[in-house]
Amino acid sequence: MPPPRRPNAGGGTSAAAPPPRKVPLRSLLRAASVACGVQFGWALQLSLLTPYVQELGIPHAFASLVWLCGPLSGLLVQPLVGHLSDRIAPADSPLGRRRPFIAAGAASIAISVLTVGFSADLGRLFGDNIRPGSTRYGAIIVYLIGFWLLDVGNNATQGPCRAFLADLTENDPRRTRIANAYFSLFMALGNILGYATGAYSGWYQIFPFTVTESCGVSCANLKSAFVLDIIILAITTYVTVATVKDNPTFGSDEAAARPSHEEEAFLFELFGSFKYFTLPVWMVLIVTSLTWIGWFPFILFDTDWMGREIYRGSPEIVADTQKYHDGVRMGSFGLMLNSVLLGITSVVMEKLCRKWGAGLVWGVSNIIMALCFVAMLIITYVAKNIDYGPSGDPPTGIVVASLIVFTILGAPLSVTYSIPYAMAASRVENLGLGQGLAMGILNLSIVIPQIIVSLGSGPWDALFGGGNAPSFFVAAAASFIGGLVAILGLPRARIAPKKRSQR
């Protein structure tokens, strides 16, 4: 049967335009691959840097304040980068609208991890006292600069990458969830590699040049891990930037539709967009905020909890540093198992959402989070009141229970890495906002809770004796409330497909 014909401007007929060709799923897979390189460094950051900064001399009560750099930079960097990339038409740049920002963010990450990894050596050049137990002020300053740049790079890379996936899927609900599942899968792979790297204690033997007078074995292992991070980041960034092109049927009209807004100030547009939010958008942002209030204490203190509460070590007391580092490495191993389950859950995420609805899946995952944090509180109590014997090693049952909790948390973490972004991409797009700005707005509901936790967790823990249990209590409560809100406020949430205008 011949294709239908419609009148043209001259009164004749012309063949109807064929539907635009969808971007192949393999292209979505390659576009998401940069998440592996970014997450490899993020895994090292999560597992090793809280213990490391305490070795430099920052007390445990103030260690969380160091992480304030991340949310403060993310508060503006990711929305700003998204705002700028929204205003670039794919034809305006050889690399399209998102990929220049992905490449620049990856370069920033590479520079920053070198700064963090060599902070002890650079601090020595500034006159640090390298005796055990002394505070290394020069290294701390260098570390903070590198840490800040690292979070800027993370925010500048991940936001445009998720917006790039949304461009490629044209906000088709099913393909958007698949793309975010791919992204979550590569995050899981990066986590597995990163946590496995952090759990291995022999990198200094493979890279002997990393051991210096100011950088001992644990520091050299950290430095070596970051060198590996740069290699993996370079490979995955190349795959994303060089092998995937922009979607020519999506984005040009979006960029061209905004010339009247070019003169608006960025912050005015960012916060001014709130007045257009519907109730479903606000529900996504509220649940996201509660979810991250739950996650951030765990992210801050997971390996520190294993080193202190489970292995009864301390980075401040020389006699207890070995036990502490044993616990940190065991915690890194637990996070590697966590990432394995994260990857498995990412594979079945689309089926779960089709069967039960994204809102219900999100809510149940938050309830599981809450139960895991309660389990950590119980394990902390048992470990505090049990006799470890003359060796001082924790009982096998305590360690196994801790590893099981770490592993189970991989399932809700996979949900956190995918469903909120898929929901935000579709709901905010219906309001006529760009995907870059949409990801930036969602990022606000992540970084604001992080600021609250960073400011409050250290003093809050110190108020109750200096352990990590008080922060985990807050995490359990926030996760549980977020789960209820998701179940009741986003019941079996299904995202309506975007309607195309007829031309």
C-alpha positions as CSV (number, residue, x, y, z in Angstrom):
1,M,0.0,0.0,0.0
2,P,1.5,3.4,-0.9
3,P,2.2,5.8,1.9
4,P,-0.5,8.3,2.7
5,R,-0.3,11.7,1.1
6,R,-1.3,15.1,2.3
7,P,-1.9,18.5,0.6
8,N,1.2,20.7,0.2
9,A,1.4,24.4,0.0
10,G,0.7,24.5,-3.7
11,G,-2.5,22.4,-3.5
12,G,-0.9,19.1,-4.5
13,T,0.0,16.2,-2.3
14,S,3.2,15.0,-0.8
15,A,4.3,11.8,1.0
16,A,3.9,12.0,4.8
17,A,7.2,12.4,6.5
18,P,8.5,9.1,7.9
19,P,8.7,8.8,11.7
20,P,12.1,9.8,13.1
21,R,14.5,6.8,13.6
22,K,15.0,6.0,17.3
23,V,18.6,5.9,18.6
24,P,19.7,2.3,18.9
25,L,20.0,0.9,22.4
26,R,23.7,0.1,21.8
27,S,24.2,3.8,21.4
28,L,22.5,4.4,24.8
29,L,24.8,1.8,26.3
30,R,27.9,3.5,25.0
31,A,26.6,7.0,26.0
32,A,26.2,5.7,29.6
33,S,29.6,4.1,29.8
34,V,31.3,7.2,31.1
35,A,29.5,6.5,34.4
36,C,31.9,3.6,35.0
37,G,35.0,5.9,35.0
38,V,33.3,8.6,37.0
39,Q,32.0,6.1,39.6
40,F,35.3,4.4,39.9
41,G,36.8,7.6,41.3
42,W,33.6,8.2,43.4
43,A,33.9,4.8,44.9
44,L,37.5,5.5,45.9
45,Q,36.3,8.8,47.3
46,L,33.5,7.2,49.4
47,S,35.6,4.3,50.8
48,L,39.0,5.9,51.4
49,L,38.8,9.6,51.8
50,T,37.0,9.9,55.1
51,P,39.6,7.7,56.8
52,Y,42.4,9.4,54.9
53,V,41.4,12.9,56.0
54,Q,41.4,11.8,59.6
55,E,44.9,10.5,59.1
56,L,45.9,14.0,58.0
57,G,44.7,15.3,61.3
58,I,41.1,16.4,61.0
59,P,39.1,15.0,64.0
60,H,36.2,12.6,63.4
61,A,33.6,15.2,64.6
62,F,34.7,17.6,61.8
63,A,35.4,15.0,59.1
64,S,31.8,15.4,57.7
65,L,32.4,19.2,57.2
66,V,35.1,18.3,54.5
67,W,32.3,16.7,52.5
68,L,30.4,20.1,52.5
69,C,32.6,21.0,49.5
70,G,30.6,18.6,47.3
71,P,27.1,19.7,47.9
72,L,28.0,23.4,47.9
73,S,29.7,23.0,44.5
74,G,26.8,20.8,43.2
75,L,24.3,23.4,44.4
76,L,25.4,25.7,41.5
77,V,27.7,23.7,39.2
78,Q,25.2,21.1,37.9
79,P,22.3,23.4,37.4
80,L,24.6,25.9,35.7
81,V,26.2,23.3,33.4
82,G,22.7,22.0,32.6
83,H,21.5,25.5,31.9
84,L,24.4,26.3,29.5
85,S,24.2,22.9,27.7
86,D,20.4,23.4,27.2
87,R,21.2,26.6,25.2
88,I,23.6,24.9,22.7
89,A,22.0,23.5,19.6
90,P,23.6,20.2,18.5
91,A,24.9,21.8,15.3
92,D,26.6,24.7,17.2
93,S,29.5,22.5,18.5
94,P,31.5,19.7,16.9
95,L,30.8,17.6,20.0
96,G,27.1,18.6,20.2
97,R,25.4,20.2,23.2
98,R,26.3,17.8,26.1
99,R,29.6,16.1,25.2
100,P,31.8,19.2,25.6
101,F,30.8,19.4,29.2
102,I,31.2,15.7,29.8
103,A,34.8,15.9,28.4
104,A,35.7,19.0,30.4
105,G,34.2,17.5,33.6
106,A,36.3,14.3,33.1
107,A,39.5,16.4,32.7
108,S,38.7,18.2,35.9
109,I,38.2,14.9,37.7
110,A,41.6,13.7,36.4
111,I,43.4,16.8,37.7
112,S,41.6,16.7,41.0
113,V,42.4,13.1,41.9
114,L,46.1,13.7,41.2
115,T,45.9,16.7,43.6
116,V,44.1,14.6,46.3
117,G,46.4,11.6,45.9
118,F,49.6,13.6,46.1
119,S,48.3,16.0,48.9
120,A,50.6,14.5,51.5
121,D,53.7,15.0,49.3
122,L,52.7,18.5,48.4
123,G,52.0,19.3,52.0
124,R,55.5,18.1,52.9
125,L,56.8,20.7,50.4
126,F,54.9,23.4,52.3
127,G,56.6,22.4,55.6
128,D,54.3,19.8,57.1
129,N,55.4,17.9,60.2
130,I,55.2,14.2,59.1
131,R,55.5,12.6,62.5
132,P,52.7,10.2,63.3
133,G,49.8,11.9,65.1
134,S,50.7,15.4,63.9
135,T,48.2,17.6,62.0
136,R,49.4,18.2,58.4
137,Y,47.9,21.6,57.6
138,G,49.6,22.0,54.2
139,A,48.3,18.6,53.1
140,I,44.8,19.4,54.4
141,I,44.7,22.6,52.3
142,V,45.9,20.8,49.2
143,Y,43.5,18.0,49.8
144,L,40.5,20.4,50.2
145,I,41.4,22.1,47.0
146,G,41.5,18.8,45.1
147,F,38.4,17.5,46.9
148,W,36.5,20.6,45.8
149,L,37.6,20.3,42.2
150,L,36.7,16.6,42.3
151,D,33.2,17.3,43.2
152,V,33.0,20.1,40.6
153,G,34.1,17.6,38.0
154,N,31.7,15.0,39.2
155,N,28.8,17.4,39.0
156,A,29.9,18.8,35.6
157,T,30.1,15.3,34.1
158,Q,27.1,13.4,35.5
159,G,24.4,16.0,35.0
160,P,25.1,16.5,31.2
161,C,25.5,12.7,30.8
162,R,22.0,12.1,32.2
163,A,20.7,14.9,30.1
164,F,22.5,13.4,27.0
165,L,20.6,10.1,27.7
166,A,17.3,12.0,28.0
167,D,18.1,13.7,24.6
168,L,18.8,10.4,23.0
169,T,15.7,8.7,24.3
170,E,13.4,11.7,23.5
171,N,11.8,11.1,26.9
172,D,10.1,8.0,25.8
173,P,9.2,6.6,29.3
174,R,10.4,3.0,28.6
175,R,13.6,4.0,26.8
176,T,14.3,6.6,29.4
177,R,14.1,4.0,32.2
178,I,16.3,1.6,30.1
179,A,18.9,4.4,29.5
180,N,19.0,5.2,33.3
181,A,19.3,1.5,34.0
182,Y,22.3,1.3,31.7
183,F,23.7,4.3,33.5
184,S,23.1,2.6,36.9
185,L,24.7,-0.6,35.5
186,F,27.9,1.2,34.6
187,M,27.8,3.0,38.0
188,A,27.7,-0.5,39.5
189,L,30.6,-1.7,37.4
190,G,32.6,1.4,38.4
191,N,31.7,0.8,42.0
192,I,32.8,-2.8,41.8
193,L,36.2,-1.9,40.3
194,G,36.7,1.1,42.7
195,Y,35.8,-0.7,45.9
196,A,37.8,-3.8,44.9
197,T,40.8,-1.4,44.3
198,G,40.2,0.2,47.7
199,A,40.0,-3.2,49.4
200,Y,43.4,-4.3,48.0
201,S,46.4,-3.4,50.2
202,G,49.3,-4.2,47.8
203,W,49.1,-1.4,45.2
204,Y,52.2,0.2,46.7
205,Q,54.2,-2.9,45.7
206,I,52.9,-2.6,42.1
207,F,53.6,1.2,42.0
208,P,56.6,1.5,44.4
209,F,57.2,5.1,43.4
210,T,54.1,6.1,45.3
211,V,55.8,5.3,48.7
212,T,57.6,8.4,49.9
213,E,58.8,9.8,53.2
214,S,55.6,11.7,53.7
215,C,53.3,9.0,52.2
216,G,53.3,5.6,53.8
217,V,51.7,2.4,52.7
218,S,48.1,3.3,53.1
219,C,48.6,6.7,51.5
220,A,50.6,5.0,48.6
221,N,47.7,2.6,48.1
222,L,45.3,5.6,47.8
223,K,47.7,7.4,45.4
224,S,48.0,4.2,43.2
225,A,44.3,3.7,43.1
226,F,43.7,7.2,41.8
227,V,46.3,6.7,39.0
228,L,44.2,3.7,37.9
229,D,41.1,5.9,38.1
230,I,42.6,8.3,35.5
231,I,43.2,5.4,33.1
232,I,39.7,4.0,33.3
233,L,38.1,7.5,33.2
234,A,40.0,8.3,30.0
235,I,38.9,5.2,28.3
236,T,35.2,5.5,29.2
237,T,35.1,9.2,28.4
238,Y,36.5,8.5,25.0
239,V,33.8,5.9,24.3
240,T,31.0,8.3,25.3
241,V,32.3,11.4,23.6
242,A,33.8,10.0,20.4
243,T,31.4,7.1,19.5
244,V,28.0,8.5,20.2
245,K,26.5,11.5,18.2
246,D,23.7,13.8,19.3
247,N,20.2,12.9,18.3
248,P,19.5,15.2,15.3
249,T,15.7,15.0,15.8
250,F,15.7,16.1,19.4
251,G,17.2,19.2,21.0
252,S,17.5,21.7,18.1
253,D,13.9,22.9,18.5
254,E,14.3,22.9,22.3
255,A,17.3,25.2,22.1
256,A,15.8,27.4,19.4
257,A,12.6,27.8,21.4
258,R,14.3,29.7,24.2
259,P,15.8,32.8,22.6
260,S,13.5,35.0,24.5
261,H,14.9,33.7,27.7
262,E,18.6,34.2,26.9
263,E,18.7,37.5,28.8
264,E,17.4,36.0,32.0
265,A,19.8,35.5,34.9
266,F,20.6,31.9,35.5
267,L,19.6,31.8,39.2
268,F,16.3,33.6,38.4
269,E,15.4,31.0,35.8
270,L,16.4,28.2,38.1
271,F,14.4,29.2,41.1
272,G,11.7,30.9,39.0
273,S,10.9,27.6,37.4
274,F,9.7,26.3,40.8
275,K,6.4,28.2,40.3
276,Y,5.6,25.9,37.3
277,F,6.0,22.7,39.2
278,T,3.0,20.4,39.6
279,L,2.3,18.3,42.6
280,P,3.9,15.1,41.0
281,V,7.1,17.1,40.4
282,W,7.2,18.3,44.0
283,M,6.6,14.7,45.3
284,V,9.6,13.5,43.3
285,L,11.8,16.2,44.8
286,I,10.5,15.6,48.3
287,V,11.1,11.8,48.1
288,T,14.5,12.4,46.6
289,S,15.5,14.7,49.4
290,L,14.4,12.2,52.1
291,T,16.1,9.4,50.3
292,W,19.5,11.3,50.3
293,I,19.1,12.3,53.9
294,G,19.1,8.5,54.4
295,W,22.0,7.8,52.1
296,F,24.5,10.5,53.0
297,P,25.4,9.4,56.5
298,F,26.1,5.9,55.1
299,I,28.1,7.4,52.3
300,L,30.1,9.5,54.7
301,F,30.8,6.9,57.4
302,D,30.4,3.4,55.9
303,T,34.1,2.2,55.9
304,D,34.7,4.4,59.0
305,W,31.9,2.6,60.8
306,M,33.5,-0.7,59.9
307,G,36.9,0.5,61.1
308,R,35.7,2.0,64.4
309,E,32.6,0.2,65.6
310,I,33.3,-3.3,64.1
311,Y,37.1,-3.5,64.2
312,R,37.5,-1.1,67.2
313,G,40.3,0.8,65.5
314,S,41.1,4.5,65.3
315,P,43.1,6.6,62.8
316,E,44.1,9.0,65.6
317,I,45.7,6.4,68.0
318,V,48.9,4.9,66.5
319,A,48.4,1.5,68.2
320,D,44.9,1.1,66.7
321,T,45.6,2.3,63.2
322,Q,46.2,-1.2,61.8
323,K,42.9,-2.5,63.1
324,Y,41.2,0.6,61.7
325,H,42.7,0.1,58.2
326,D,41.8,-3.6,58.3
327,G,38.2,-2.5,58.9
328,V,38.3,0.1,56.2
329,R,39.5,-2.5,53.7
330,M,36.7,-4.9,54.8
331,G,34.2,-2.1,54.4
332,S,35.5,-1.6,50.9
333,F,35.0,-5.3,50.2
334,G,31.4,-5.0,51.5
335,L,30.8,-2.0,49.2
336,M,32.1,-4.1,46.3
337,L,29.5,-6.7,47.1
338,N,27.0,-3.9,47.4
339,S,27.8,-2.9,43.8
340,V,27.4,-6.4,42.5
341,L,23.8,-6.4,43.7
342,L,23.4,-2.9,42.4
343,G,24.3,-4.1,38.9
344,I,22.0,-7.1,39.1
345,T,19.1,-4.9,40.2
346,S,19.8,-2.4,37.4
347,V,19.3,-5.2,34.9
348,V,15.8,-6.1,36.2
349,M,14.8,-2.5,37.0
350,E,12.6,-2.0,33.9
351,K,10.7,-5.2,34.6
352,L,10.1,-4.2,38.2
353,C,8.8,-0.8,37.2
354,R,6.5,-2.3,34.5
355,K,5.1,-4.8,37.0
356,W,4.7,-2.7,40.2
357,G,5.1,0.9,39.1
358,A,8.1,3.2,39.6
359,G,6.6,4.9,42.7
360,L,6.0,1.6,44.5
361,V,9.4,0.2,43.7
362,W,11.0,3.4,45.0
363,G,9.0,3.3,48.2
364,V,9.7,-0.3,48.9
365,S,13.4,0.3,48.3
366,N,13.4,3.1,50.9
367,I,11.8,0.8,53.4
368,I,14.5,-1.7,52.8
369,M,17.1,1.0,53.3
370,A,15.6,1.9,56.7
371,L,15.6,-1.7,57.8
372,C,19.3,-2.0,56.8
373,F,20.2,1.1,58.8
374,V,18.3,-0.3,61.8
375,A,20.3,-3.5,61.4
376,M,23.5,-1.5,61.5
377,L,22.4,0.1,64.8
378,I,21.8,-3.4,66.2
379,I,25.2,-4.7,65.0
380,T,26.8,-1.6,66.6
381,Y,25.2,-2.3,69.9
382,V,26.2,-6.0,69.8
383,A,29.8,-5.2,68.8
384,K,30.1,-2.7,71.6
385,N,29.0,-5.2,74.3
386,I,30.6,-8.4,73.1
387,D,34.1,-9.7,74.1
388,Y,36.5,-9.9,71.2
389,G,38.9,-12.1,73.0
390,P,42.7,-11.7,73.4
391,S,43.4,-11.2,69.6
392,G,41.1,-8.2,69.4
393,D,39.7,-9.4,66.1
394,P,35.9,-9.0,65.7
395,P,33.9,-12.3,65.7
396,T,33.2,-13.7,62.3
397,G,29.5,-13.5,62.8
398,I,29.7,-9.7,63.4
399,V,31.7,-9.2,60.3
400,V,29.5,-11.4,58.1
401,A,26.4,-9.6,59.4
402,S,27.9,-6.3,58.5
403,L,28.8,-7.5,55.0
404,I,25.3,-8.8,54.5
405,V,23.8,-5.4,55.3
406,F,26.3,-3.6,53.0
407,T,25.4,-6.0,50.2
408,I,21.6,-5.7,50.6
409,L,21.9,-1.9,50.4
410,G,23.0,-2.3,46.8
411,A,19.4,-2.9,45.7
412,P,17.9,0.3,47.0
413,L,21.0,2.2,45.8
414,S,20.2,1.0,42.2
415,V,16.7,2.4,42.5
416,T,18.1,5.7,43.8
417,Y,20.5,5.9,40.8
418,S,17.8,5.4,38.2
419,I,14.1,6.0,39.1
420,P,14.3,9.6,40.4
421,Y,16.1,10.7,37.2
422,A,13.7,8.9,34.9
423,M,10.7,10.5,36.7
424,A,12.2,13.9,36.7
425,A,13.2,13.8,33.0
426,S,9.6,13.1,31.9
427,R,7.7,15.2,34.4
428,V,9.9,18.3,34.1
429,E,10.0,18.0,30.3
430,N,6.2,18.3,30.2
431,L,6.7,21.7,31.7
432,G,8.8,22.9,28.8
433,L,12.1,23.0,30.7
434,G,15.3,21.7,29.2
435,Q,16.8,18.4,30.3
436,G,20.0,20.0,31.6
437,L,18.0,22.3,33.8
438,A,15.8,19.4,34.9
439,M,18.7,17.4,36.1
440,G,20.1,20.5,37.8
441,I,16.8,21.0,39.7
442,L,16.7,17.4,40.8
443,N,20.3,17.8,41.9
444,L,19.2,20.6,44.3
445,S,17.0,18.0,46.1
446,I,20.2,15.9,46.5
447,V,22.7,18.5,47.5
448,I,20.6,20.5,50.0
449,P,20.1,17.3,52.2
450,Q,23.9,16.7,51.8
451,I,24.6,20.2,53.2
452,I,22.3,19.5,56.2
453,V,24.0,16.2,56.9
454,S,27.5,17.5,56.4
455,L,26.9,20.4,58.9
456,G,25.0,18.3,61.4
457,S,26.3,14.7,61.4
458,G,29.7,15.4,63.1
459,P,28.4,17.5,66.0
460,W,25.3,15.2,66.2
461,D,27.5,12.1,66.6
462,A,29.8,13.9,69.1
463,L,26.8,14.8,71.2
464,F,26.1,11.1,71.7
465,G,29.7,9.9,72.3
466,G,31.5,10.3,69.0
467,G,30.3,7.1,67.2
468,N,28.4,6.9,63.9
469,A,25.2,5.4,65.3
470,P,23.3,8.7,65.8
471,S,23.7,9.6,62.1
472,F,22.5,6.1,61.1
473,F,19.4,6.6,63.3
474,V,18.6,9.8,61.4
475,A,19.2,7.9,58.1
476,A,16.8,5.1,59.1
477,A,14.1,7.6,60.0
478,A,14.4,9.7,56.8
479,S,14.5,6.6,54.6
480,F,11.3,5.2,56.2
481,I,9.4,8.4,55.9
482,G,10.6,8.8,52.2
483,G,9.4,5.3,51.5
484,L,5.9,6.0,52.9
485,V,5.7,9.3,50.9
486,A,6.7,7.5,47.7
487,I,4.2,4.7,48.2
488,L,1.3,7.1,49.1
489,G,2.3,10.1,47.0
490,L,3.5,8.2,43.9
491,P,1.3,5.1,43.9
492,R,2.2,2.9,40.9
493,A,3.5,6.0,39.2
494,R,3.5,5.6,35.4
495,I,5.0,8.3,33.2
496,A,2.8,9.3,30.3
497,P,4.6,9.3,26.9
498,K,5.4,12.7,25.5
499,K,3.0,13.8,22.8
500,R,4.5,15.0,19.5
501,S,3.0,18.0,17.8
502,Q,1.6,17.4,14.4
503,R,3.3,19.3,11.6
